[in-house]
Amino acid sequence: MSKPVPRPGILDIAAYVPGKEHAPGVARVYKLSSNETPLGASPKAIEAFKAAADTLARYPDGQAVELREAIAAVHGLNPANILCGNGSDELLGLLCHVYLGAGDEGIITEHGFLVYKIQILGAGAVPVVVREKDCTVDVDVILAAVTEKTKIVFIANPGNPTGTYVPVSEIRRLQAGLPKHVVLVLDAAYAEYVRRNDYEAGIEVVSSNANVVMTRTFSKAYGLAALRVGWMYAPAEIVDALNRVRGPFNLNAPAIAAGAAAIRDQAFVQQAVSFNQMWVETLTRALEAIGLKVTPSVANFVLIHFPEIDGKRAADADEFLTSRGYILRAVRGYGFANALRMSIGPEEANRGVIAALSEFMGHQS
């Protein structure tokens, strides 16, 4: 060989593509493509971040004790069962690195988070994609896809980009139907936003089973996307296994400090959740009133479906909105060729999108 060559399969992986951020030639741009909170971070988290600047010459705590203890206190958990990561993305990758190998299979759903497939392939394993039903995870279809090669199952609950969710009764049924050696990963990145009596993020299921883990993030409701802070609640044996290959200082000190302050400020989080719930409902009603279909969402975004009419498809709407400074997320890669995902933004952005799409659909008043 005349140069270094990645191992087979790596160059076949399609890299993750984030939501776009720019609209050339537009003076005011509203980025509504990455599910960021419009309320920003807690002032207490910002203060903690700034204070961490005094110790930048020192390595951070490799065990993130302050953050793990803060998470444990808020959720009533044992800190020993919590592992923090550089975003939940790192933890998803570690799970694949530890529990998958060549020839193994990992089950994902057709509209699931694209990182699952990337990490499964990166571990040399085979992603098995199963269908969803009405944009919602179907437990029976997952169980039917399990083989002797299955080692891990990824469930985004709520789903992204759908915004739908699976009741905890179905999650328990899924776990009961899986072989005991298969790891069930409950990715609850949007759990803070859910207000449904039959939903549970995963804490109860993890607590009563040896093969279930729950991942969470500070990038959404807590407004710390720039710092990349995620965490996992898992059985002690799984935490121990991941700790053996985790980078020794995978979270930086400002992230640890800001994360701990953010999760303690639950009053601020509830403001963000209330704002979000009001606007999800308002946007859904308004968009349906102008003739668009919206998948019912419990998260901080809505999935908007466009008509199969020339000039009115999602690509046309995306171009129209971008020209006016509203950046939504095209979701063709998630199996929705004719839909856009819109993050809940500040009030002026939300109202602006409603007005722009009303004009686009010919419903201008």
Salt bridges, closest charged atoms under 4 A:
GLU21 OE2 - LYS31 NZ 3.98
GLU36 OE2 - LYS31 NZ 3.04
ASP89 OD2 - ARG228 NH2 3.52
ASP104 OD1 - LYS151 NZ 3.31
GLU110 OE2 - HIS111 NE2 3.77
GLU110 OE1 - ARG131 NH1 3.16
ASP140 OD1 - ARG173 NH1 2.84
GLU170 OE1 - ARG173 NH2 2.83
GLU192 OE2 - ARG216 NH2 3.10
GLU204 OE1 - ARG172 NH2 2.85
ASP240 OD2 - ARG244 NE 2.94
GLU308 OE1 - ARG313 NE 3.06
ASP310 OD1 - ARG313 NH1 2.59
ASP318 OD1 - LYS20 NZ 3.44
GLU347 OE2 - ARG351 NE 2.86
GLU359 OE2 - ARG324 NH2 3.47
